[in-house]
């Protein structure tokens, strides 16, 4: 049988709409608090600093039957905010609509801070893209480990999600294909309707996964107090 959990959304639409309004209010509150934080930094340290605001995941607000869950990788979970403030105010007000990746943050920050880039660092410097140049990024890889081990490949218009646990066990993985149309994420799996896109993104996802040199992975001990905090946030399973 299928390994992926299937959720249903039992709440009426007026409740869903209210949940989304509450979440939007929380976003506005957070925005105001960030404004206070930045003002405090400027007052204490001046304006000679670089600030980056991003997130590790988005949230589902009823889509696919999820509420505030990240057990899978959908459009709603994989898209995150990314705001970068240059130390001298350069690029202020610039909005980039092209696909970018969080892995591109470090190379960009190093370039802006005048620090040489370490050999083997993933990602690209986004400066050229911010300045209006063509985007060299065709797709973005993402994965999540806890509860449902899945990985995914996203382009501007397509999202391929694959069960990673099955692949690790040598079993043909369950895969799903989603698309965006006119800026809206559609909830239906359209793998059967678009076999060419499904095959192309699947081959690319396999290539990215297989090219990752897992032999260099190093286990880092995590202090128990940090483990407890991660467990409280849901990032580690209960022991």
N, C-alpha and C positions, 0 to 999 in steps of 0.2 A: 504494500500500500504506500501511499504518498507520505513522506516524512514531514512535509510542511504543515504547520497548524493552520486551520482555516477559521477565521473569526467572522462573526456576524455583527451587524450594527442594530441593536434592538431599540435604539432611542428614536423618538419622533423627530422630524426635521426641525421643529421649533426649538427643541432642546439642543440639537446639533448647532443651530445658528447661535444660540445663547452661549454655548461653550466657545465657539469661535470668537464671539465678541469679548468674552472674558479674557481669552488668550491675547487678543489684540490690545486690550487694556494693559495686560501685563507687559507686552512688548513696549508700549508707550512709556510705562513706568520705568522699565529698564533703560530706555533711551534717555529719559530725564536723568537717571542716576549716572549714566555714562557722561552726560554733559557736566554734571557736578564733579565727577572724577577728573575729567580733562581740565576743567577750570581750576581745580585744586593743584593739579600738576603744573599748570602754567604759572600759578601764583607762587609755587614753591621752587620750581626749577627753571622757570622761563619757558622758551619754546624750542629749545635745542634738544629734541628727543623724537623718537619714532614710536608710533603707537599702532598696534594691529588689533582689530576686533574680529573675532570669528567664533565658530562653534564646532563641536565634534559631531553634531547631527541635528537634523531638523525634527519636527514633530508631526505626527499624524493626528488629525482632529476629526476622526470618523471615517477617513478614507480607508478602504479595504477592511473596515470593521475595527480598526485600531484606534485607541485613545491613549495618547501620550506613551506610546510603545515604540521601541526601535528593534523589534525582533526580526525584522526583515529589512530589505533595502529597496524602498520605493522612491519615487521622485520627492515625496514630501520629507523623507528621512535623509536623502543624500544631498539635497540642496541646503547650503548654509550661508549665513551672511559673511561677507568679507570686506572689511573697511581698513584701508591703510592710509595713515597720515604721514606725509613726508616731513622730515625735520625742518626744512625751510619753507613749508607751505606749498611747495610745487604740486601741481596736479589737483589742487583743491577744487572740488565740484565735478571732477571727471568721473563719469560712470561708464563702466565696461560691461557690455552685454554678451561678449563672447564667453565661451566655456573656459573656465580656469579651474585649478585644482589647489587644495590646501598644500600639497607637496611643493607648489611653486612659491610659497610664502618665504621660506628660508633663503633661497637664492636671491630673491628680490630684496629682502631685508639686508643681506650681506652686501649686495651691490650698493644700496643706498647709504649704508654705513661705512663704505670704503674698506670692507674686510674681504680678503682673498677667499675664494671659494674652495673648500676642501675637495680633493679628488674623489670621484665616485658619488658625489651628492646628487640625488634625484631632483627632478623639477627644473624649471627654467626661470630666468629673470623676466618678470612681466613688464619691465619698463617700456620696451618697444611696443607692446600691445596697449599699454596705458597711453602712450603717445600717439596712438592711432594707426600703428602698423598692422600688417596682416597677422593673424593668429596661427602659430605653428602647432596648436593643440587640437587634435582631432577627437580625442576621447579621454575619459577619466575613469580610473579604476577605483573601486571602493569595496570594502568587505566589513563584515561584522562576525564576531566569534561567539558571543554569549547567546545561549538558548537555541537559536537557529543559525548554524554556521553557513553563511551564504557570501558570495562575492558577486560583483556586478560590473558592467561596463556601460558607461553613459556617453552619448553624444548629444548634440544640441536637440535632436528630435527623437532619439530612441534610447531605451534602457533595457538591457538584457540582464536578468537576475538568474543566478544558478546556485543550486544546492551544492555547497562545497564539501560537506561531510561525505556525500555519496562518492564524489570524485576521489577523495582521499582513500576510500575503501575499495576503489576499482570498480564501482558500479556506475552505470550510465546515469548522470545526474539529471534531476528535474530542472528544466529551464523554462523561463517565462519571458516574453517580450512585450514591452509597453511602449507607447509612443506619446509624443506631445503634438498637438494640432492646434494651430492658431494661438499658441501660448498656453494652452490648457492641457494638463496631464490627464490622459484618458485611463480609466480603471481597468479596461478589458485586456486580457492576454491575447495578442494578435500574432503569435508565432505561426499559426497555421496559415493565416492570410498573407504573411510576408516571409516566406521561406528563404528568400535570398538574403534579406537583412539578418534574419535569424542565424543563418550559416556564417555570414561574414563577421558578425559581431562575436559569435561563438568561437570562431577560429582565432580572432584577435584576443579574446579573453583567455583562451588556452595558452596562447603564445606569451602573454604577459605573466600568467601564473607560472608557466614552466621556466621562464627566463629568470625568475627570482632565485638567487643563490641562497637557499636556506641553510647551507652548510656553515655560513658565517654568523648564524644567529647565536647570540650570547645570552645566557640566563642571568638576569640581574636580581639579586635578593631584594625583596620589598619588606620594609619594616612592618611589624604587626599593626602598629597604629595607623599606618597608611592603608594597609589591607582592610582594616575595619572601616575606614572612611570610604574606600572604594566599594566595599560590600554594602554599606548603608545607602550609597547612591545607586546600587543595582548593577555595578560593573563587574562584580565578582559574585559567584554563586554562594549561597549559604553553606557553611560547613557542617 
